[in-house]
Amino acid sequence: MDFEAELKKRTDRAESIIKKYLPEITGPQATVIEAMDYSVGAGGKRLRPVIMMAAYEMCGGKGELAEPFCAAIEMIHNYSLVHDDLPEMDNDMIRRGLPSTHAKYGAGMAVLAGDGLLNSAFETALKSTAFASSAEDNANILKALAVLADRAGIYGMIGGQAVDVEAEEKDLELSEADILFVYENKTSALLQASMVCGALLAGADGQTADTFSEAARCLGVAFQIQDDILDVTGTTEEIGKPAGSDERNGKKTYLAYLGMEGAEKEQRRLSAQAHDLVAGITVADSEDAAQAGAFLTALIDSLVDRRK
């Protein structure tokens, strides 16, 4: 498999799915829709919808059933970035090399754009029922919706963000366990939603869903550690936002406890664990499923040394 070609093909497909489900910029509320479109359209790796579709295909999924969920997970991810960049949170003026949403539209409109993306995500995910061809499909959609809501909420991404924000506002000293909690929720949670929703929509059993969930947890923590490393070693051009923002904002990361060498070692350990867990999942009996499995493990491997 030519990984780079396969990644581009899958990323392009994710882009087309996302564009298809973004609301039309029209009506008196056009500005907030434009801000939503700007936030999502600013680019990004589209990692979460790409992962979701790969997990879906690995478990035998075919057709358009998972597409609304792919758009939904990217809407949720981008709403979180819009709110992360706000002055009351990370106060970042650049996102993906462009002015952040609040820098372009103002803080009030950015809040509403984030709110709009979150609401649109669940409206969009529900559109998957149009592609259901059986009662089992509808049951799987409900299971996936429950996972999406949980992983995006107070016991997932928002929970991790809340601990992170409170630590900054109150100048709290986060322990290594606290930082792991933030990473497992703020970052891993949406990757778990991506893998698990993809698997459930294809009809995967609970054990398979649990394996995907643990793989995504490991991948998410490794991904965040690499973000911490890039914040120190990368440039603004490479990472698409101001380099050194963690130190500037007084944010304590794994590097404070493990050092650069230890953080790199832990990132590689977790990435290898995520790879092995996904590689151990029995894929559906088809060429598409086998290719999706090979792609997903290769994608995990590619993230180890990423510079963006």
Buried (B, 14 or more C-beta within 10 A) or exposed (E): EEEEEBBEEBBEBBBEBBEEBBBEBEEEEEBBBBBBBBBBBBEBBBBBBBBBBBBBBBBBBEEEBBBBBBBBBBBBBBBBBBBBBBEEBBBBBBBBEBBBBBBBBEBEBBBBBBBBBBEBBBBBBBBBEEBBEEEEBEEBBEBBBEBBBBBBEEEBBBBBBBBBBEBBEEEEEBEEEBBBBBBBBBBBBBBBBBBBBBBBBBBBEEEBBBBBBBBBBBBBBBBBBBBBBBBBEBEEEBBBBBBEBBEEEEBBBBBBBBEEEEBBEBBBEBBBBBBEBBBEBEBBEEEBBBBBBBBBBBBBBEBBEBEE
